[in-house]
């Protein structure tokens, strides 16, 4: 299985409860950003630009735990910034596991290897390592030589110590699909548990030449998911890949991955920030969701990010699609 049975069971039970209550809008994954501080300045990162005036602020551990309870999503992604420079991150991860949440800890891996002894070993915790290509490409995007090798060593150490590990790869204008296939082959040999792949989002203040149009995304992902690449253990679903290739249409589900950070509850989504709300409930009720999406907001025009569209896959599952997803998860 690509995902632990406990995750499939908890997510299925959660979705069933929401649908029985006839709730139309509800979260699936909490994007928890306890800090925006980072030990890198990656070329495609928008957070440094968006929060440059508040980079020194962090959530307390108590605020993080309150956000988890307030949101109620079964899955929590701890991101940022670099979470491993957030002092209470180890207590936070342990608390999430104790509360039976499914946790994805995103990291650039610089501090990962030395942090492993302090992280809980649990099938509920997955370490998500950022890798955007082989060494020359990855190091250029992160702005420092040698970081690809650091990440590979950390992944090997984590797997040797029994952790679940996936990787997160962002596709840019200059990304070579053949290079990514070589990267994924290497990661498969290392025993990673899954590969998450998504096109980049064009953040304000970041060089626009880095990013892809929707037509370019379709071309890149058609090449990336050719038959020779389907052997890889993707965490990105086949229906999402079908959408990226232009074979399906989905509208975005911006409320499914709400973001909590030191400024509050970010709205309307992980990519776009118009305001921050003090509570999750106010964010859900006050955000004018009908104003966002392709054809409604120009900032959404080229977006095909997994955080907005993977939830749409879940929302619109038919019987045939459900069978496709079950076969994929058990493959």
N, C-alpha and C positions, 0 to 999 in steps of 0.2 A: 504493500500500500504506500501511496505517496504521503499520506497524512495519517497520524495515529488514529486508531479507532475511536478513542475518547473525543478527539476533535470532531470527527464526523458525527458522532452521536450527540455531542453537546450542541453543535451548530444546527443539526436537524431538529432537535427538541426545541431549541430557541426559535427557529423559524416557524415551527408548527404552532407554538404558543402565540406568536405575534399574528399569524394568519387567522387563528381561531378567534382572536380578539378583534380581527379586522383592522389592525393598525396598518396604515398606508406607509408611513415614514418611520423608520427605526434604524438604529445603528447596527452594523455588523462587526466593525473593527474600530477600536479607539486608537487614534494616533496620538500617543502621549509624548510630548516634547518637554521633558523636565528642564532642559537647558538648551540655549542656542549657541553656547560656547563650543568651539571646535579647535582641534589642533591642526587643521588644514584650511585651505581656501580653494576648494575645487572650482574649476573654471565654469561648470554648469550649475553651481549652487545659487539658489535665489534667497536662501534664508539670511545670508550675511548682508545682503542688500536690504531686505525687508525689515530686519530687526537690528540694524547697525547701532541704533540709539539705545537699545535695551539688551545688548549681548551679555552684559554682566548679570542679568537677572536670572533667577532660577526658582522653580517650584520647591516647596518643602516636601519632605516625604509624606507628610499628612495631607497636603494638597493633592499630591499624586494619587494617594489612596482614595481620597474623597471623589476625585474625578472618575476613577474606575467604578466606584459604586454609583455615582450620579448617572453615568452613561449606561452601564449595565450590559455592554457588549461582551460576548463570550471570548473575544480575541482582543489582545492588547499588543500594539506595536510600540516598543520603547525606542524613540528616535530622537532627532535633534537637528543640529548640533551633534556632538559625539557623546553618546550616553555614558561611555566608560570614564569620562572625566567628571561626571556628576557624582559627588561623594556618596550619597545614599543608594546608588544604583543596585548594589548587591542586596541590600535589605529590601529594596523595591521589587527586584526579581523574585526573591524568596517569598515575599508577601503575595505576589501574584500567583505563584505556584500553590501556595497554601490556600488561597481563595478559589482554587480550581479554575483559574483563567488560563488561556493558551497564549503564551508570550513569545513574541518575536523581538529579539534584541538586535537592533541594527548597529553596525559598527564598521569603521574603516580599517579595523584590525591592528592598528598601531599598538594599542594597549591590551589587545585581547589575550595573547599567550600568557602574560604574567597575571591576568585577571582570572584565568580559568579556575584556580583553586578556590576562589571566593564565590563562584557562581553555583547555583543549585543544579544538580544533575537530575533531570526529570524529562520524561517525554513531553511534558507541557512547555518546556523551554526550547526554542530553536534560536541558534545564533545565526544572524543574517549578515553576511560579509559582503561589502561593496567591492565589486570587481568589474571594471568597464572594458577590459580587453587584456591582451597579453602585456608583458612587462613594459615595452616602450609606450604603448597607448595608455595603459592604466597610470603609469607614473607621470605622463604628460598631463593627463586630466586632473590628477591630484596635486600636481605641481611640485613633486619631490621624487628624486630617483631612489630606487630600492624598495619602494612600498609594495610592489607586486610580490617580491620575494618574502617580505614580512607577512603579507596576507596568506601566502601559500604555507609558510611555516606554521602560522597560527591555526589554519584550517587542519593541517596534519595533526598538530598537537591536540586540538579539540576532538577530532575523530578518535585519536588514540585513547583519549580520556572518557570516551563514551557519550559525548554531546551530540545532539542533533544539529546539523549545520546545513544551511542553504546559502546561496549567493544571490545577490541582487545586481543586475546589469542594466544600465541605462544606454539606450541606443541614440546616437547623435548623427548629425549630417555626415561626418567623416567615418562613422563606424563601418568596418568591413565585415559583412556577414560571414565570410570564410574565416576570418580571424576569430570571430566569436565561436564558430564551430570547433576550431582548434582549442580554444579556451575551455569550452564545455566538455570536450573529450578529455582534457587534462583533469578537470574537476571530477568527472565521472570516475577516472582512475583513482582519484584520491578518496572516493567513497562519499562525496557530498550527498545529502538526502534530497536535494531539489535545487532547481534553477529558476529564479524569477527574472523575467525579462520584460522591459516596458520602454516605449519611446519616451524621450525627454519632454519636459514641458518648458515652454519659452517664458521664463520668468523675466519680469521687468528689471532692467539694470544689468542684464547678462547679454553678452554678444549674441545678437539674433542669428548670426550665420552658423551657430552651433546646431540649430534646431531644424526639425523636419516639418514639411507640410504634410497634410493628410495623404496626398497622393504619393509622396516620397516614403511615408511610413508604410503604406500598402506594398510598395515595391520592395523595401528593405525586409519586411517580415514575410513576404512571399519567398524571397531568397533564403531567409534565415530558417524557415520551417519547411524547406523542401524535404523530400522523403529521406534523404541521407541524414537529416538532423532530427527526425522524429524519434530516434532511438534514445535521445537524452531525456532525463527525468525532470521535465519541466514542472514547476509549481504553477506557472501560468496555464490556465485551462485551455483545452482545445477550442472551446467556443469563443473565448477571448481572442485567441490567435486567428480564428476564422474572421472575427470582426476586424482585426488589424490588417488582414489580407484583403478586406473589402468585400467579403462574401456574405456578411451579415450586417444588419443595422441595429444599433442600440442607442437609446438616449442615456445620457449620463445620470447617475444616481448620487448627487453630491453630498447628501446627508448620511450616506452609509458609512463613511470613514471620517467621523468628526475629529477635529484636532483640538487638543487642550495644551496650552503652553503658558509661559509666565505672563503673557498679556491677557489671557482669558480663553474663551472658546472662540476659535477662529472661524469666521464666516466669509464666504459661503462654503469653502472647501479647502482641501490640503494645498491646492495650487494657487487659488485666488484669495486675497485678503481685502475685504472692504471694511470690516469692523471686527471687534472682539466683544463677546457678550460675557457677563459675569457668571451666568449659569448655563448648563446644558439645556434645560427646559426653555429658557428664553431664546437661546440660539435656534432651537428647532422651531419654535412658534413664531419668532419675529423675522427670520430670514425670508425674503421674498423669493422662494425657490423658482417661481415661474419666470423670473427675470434672467435665469442662467441656463446655459446650454448652447449647442450649435444653432446659429440663426437668431439667438436672443442676446448674447453678449459677445462682442468681438474677441474678447480674451479666450473664449471657449472654442474659437473657430477651428484651430488645428489640434486641439487636445484629444488624445486617445489613451490617456493614462490609465493604468490598471486600477488605481484607487477609485476612480469614478465609474469605470465600465465593467470591471469584474463583478461588482455587486449587481449590475444590470443583468448580467448573465444569470445570476441566482434568482433575481426577481422574475425573470421571464422563462423559467425552465418549463418546457413541455415534456410529455412522456418520452418522446424520442430523445430529446436533449438530456433528460435525466438518465436514460440508459447509457448515452454516450459518456456522461460524466462518471457514472458508476464504473464503467469499463476502464476509463482513464485512471481513476483513483486506485483501482485494484491492479493496474498494469505495472 
